[in-house]
């Protein structure tokens, strides 16, 4: 009972209910990556489809379609990496599966990739995405349309 009471006090679940803390402040403090979720909800169209990787099971905070690759962490994205020859193949697979954005916890994903997967991922980040939001270890990426990705690649 002591440990449970100590946890309740530490997390402060009661604070929003009692008006001691605003609900939004509580969520930002307690839910990892909540600021990124808030960014997605406020700045990305409702028809966008988000792939969540290593972000925890907090999809119920989204107001749009999403796919959570977090139950058995990063299984789907690793499958996509393994089926891809390069970053363009990865991008094509994501687009084919109708993903428009990726919400990820970067260090956890990168720390669990093989060297080959990591090379594809880094090339994909550089050539096929644009980072829209980052806070601490959480990033929101848009998967660029082909023409835009080709233009960026030429500029480099």
N, C-alpha and C positions, 0 to 999 in steps of 0.2 A: 504494500500500500504506500509505503514511504517513497519508493522509486516512482510509482505512478503519480503521486501528488507532486513530486519534484519535477517530473516531466510536464505536467499540466501547467505548473507555475512558470517553467522555463519557456515553453512555447507560447503560452498566453492565449489559448483558444477562446477563453472567456472575454478577452478585452474588446473585440468588436461587438459582442452581444451586449456588454454592459456600457458601451459607448466610450470606453477608455481609449480605444485606438480605432482609427478609420479602417474600414474593411480593405480598401485598396492598399493602405500602408501595411496592414497585416499580411496580405497576400504577397506583396513584394518582399517582405521580410522572411516569410515562411516557405513559399513555393519557389524552388530553384528555377530561374529563367522566366519568372512571371512578367518581368518588364518586356521581354521579347514577345511573349504571348500577347500582352497588351498592345505592343507595337503592331503585331500582325492584325489583330482585331480592328485597330483604328486606321491602319494605313494600306492594307492590301484588300483588293476587291473580294467580295463575298464568294465569287465563283472560283477563286484561286484554290488550288489543291496543294496542301502542305504535307511534305514528308518529314516526320519528326524522328530524329535519330539520337539516341542516348539523352533524351530530355526528360525522362521520367514519365509516368502515366498521368499527365495532367491535361489530356486532350479535351476534357469536359469544359475547360475554360475557353475553348475556341468557339467562334460563331460562324464557322465555315467547315467545308469538308477537309478532313485530314486523315493521314494514315500514320499510326504510331508503330514505329519499328523499335519498340522498347520492351515488349513483353519478354522476348528472348533477344536481348540487346543486339541490334544491328544485323540481324540475320538477313533481312531483305536487301539492304544496301550492299552487304558483302557478296551476296549472290549476284547482284548487278555488276559489282567490280569483277568478279570471277568470270562473268560472261562477256566482259568488254575487253577489246584489244587495246583501247586507248581512251582518252577523255571524251572524244567525239562519240564513240560507241556508248559510253556511260550516259552521256547527255541524251542520245537518241533513245536509250532504254527508259530513262526517266520521263522523257516527253511522251513516249509510246504508252507509258502507264499513267499519263495525264497529270504528272506532277509539274507544278509551276514554281514552287518554292521549296526550300529545305530549311528546316529549323533544327539546329544541332548543337550538341555540346562537344566542341571541337577536340579538347584534350582526350576525352574518353574514346571518341571515334578514332582519332589518330593513334592512340596508344594501343588499340586493338586490331590494327590493320597489319597485314604482311607488308614487306618492302614493296612488292609489285603493286598491291592495292594502294599503298600510300603514294606511290609515284603517279598512278592514274588519278587519284583524288587531288593531289596538288596541281596537276596539269588541268584538271577539270575546274578547280577553284580559279585558276589564273585565266583560263580561256573560255569557260562556259558559264560563268556565274558573275554576279555582282553582289557584293555584300551590302545589304540595306541597313542592317542594325547589328551592333555588337555591344554586349555588356558582360564584362568578366569573360567567362568561358563560353557564353552562348552567342550564336550567330544566326541571323536570318539572311538567307541568300535567295536571289531570284535566278532562275535558270534562264539565261539569255536566249532570245530568238536567234535563229541561225545567222541571219544577216548581221545582227548586232555583234555576235560573237566573232564572226569573220572580220568585221571592221576593227574590233579591239585587237584581234590577233595581228592584223596588218600594221596597226599603230605601234606595236611592240617591236 
